[in-house]
């Protein structure tokens, strides 16, 4: 018999064996709203199947194992031959296998593809976020490759395949392939026009030899990479150009792809982020025209930025799910935590942030599926604004949710520290906050149709809530004032994102959720920390909507 002091009471059951999709009211409502009726049943079945796996104890164990056993770089084999291989724990491969088979690398081959893939990415990211990097890059490489039709014809079937086949072999011999990218260099960072990697044309049409260094190259065991390099003027005009770099050549020899080291990162521990060298014999193929590298790769950047929004929304959702679940089962001071007015206020505030992020991510995905020109212009402003705001909210949300578990949340076994370490990543990847804010300014200055589309979107909710109307009016005032606009860019972009979220919630969320969001985020009745919502709001209803239910 165990000692009586070791009897475990007043601890919540693990949040396992539940349907991650069905337990998320905001997500299920968004999918139902945007998927065409004739495909709704199929989409629901597909997401339910993935949601059940995501909530299973087995999948959650994979996530833990992948993070506790980070990748290991092997530069040479036992005989001294250079091999440049990264070894991953089997859990990493299990996660990727399930993700690829669920279509997370393919949004291009079916109607509603972006929406369904975004919803799936959101569900599966809650298991483990690190392996989302190669999934995102593989998915996003497709539109960039279409700038070179013959390369797209060769590689798109491999990248959109639902077969995960790891290992360095010729891509033509594999049933599926993954893609990575290498844009950042140590001297330039986000300023890719400062890149110094050089590309010299070879005798073969469209082929080049690369010389240079990439400061960040994630998932270096991928089959192919899109990189930016300065083409040496020759038959073309030279300049910054996009190139395709395979890891293995068609004859089975390894391309020169020297992995210098793996980065020791704050989070994203399961994923291998590396520095790589191209030694002058690295073979590459041009994608798009010489000197048009940024224009070629911008479609890839846009798609990965949507994944940054989605990934942050998923982290927030999982943090809120864990916090509300804990509070429902944990008692203190005479009753369940979830019934305590102050804790209920904190949980409701976190739930609002999560629902607003989820609703926005799915609206962006639906716009990607749309063929309407107005949606294309809407995305030009909405994506960088959402990327700026949603990714920045992930860290305070996960930190506050961790605190809801008290000391238990600070312990690794709870999973909350892993969420917290992961939370800053998406704000940095694919352009930090300043880059996104400046991108919004660039779109406002160069593409007036983008602002018209954005205003048309938020205008659909005008007259429904006086606080939203007031926020729209204030935003228009800000947009009309160009004095010191760059220094004010962050504040402007924050307003744009909040107004867009408010507009979506007023139109689509339950009245209690929309009322609380507008009162706090737009009406000014909100403190600087979570848990300061007006007490007259329907806080219990907001928390109940956010809480996942077992069984």
Secondary structure by P-SEA (a helix, b strand, c coil): ccccccccccccccccccccccccaaaaaaaaacccccaaaaaaaaaaaaaaaaacaaaaaaaaaaaacccccccccccccccbbbbbcaaaaaaaaaaaaacccccccccaaaaaaaaaaaaaaaaccccaaaaaaaaaccccccccaaaaaaccccccccccccccccccccccbbbbbbccccccccccccccbbbbbccccccbbbbbcccccccccccbbbbbbbccccccccccbbbbbbcccccccccccccccccccccccccccccccccccbbbbbccccccccccaaaaaaaaaaaaaaaaaaaaaaaaaaaaaaaaccccccccccccaaaaaaaaaaaaaaaaaaaaaaaaaaaaacccaaaaaaaacaaaaaaaccccaaaaaaaaaaaaacccccccccaaaaaaaaccccccccccaaaaaaaaaaaaaccaaaaaaaaaaaaccccccaaaaaaaaaaaaaaacccccccaaaaaaaaaaaaaaaaaaaacccaaaaaaaaaccccccccccccccccccaaaaaaaaaccccc
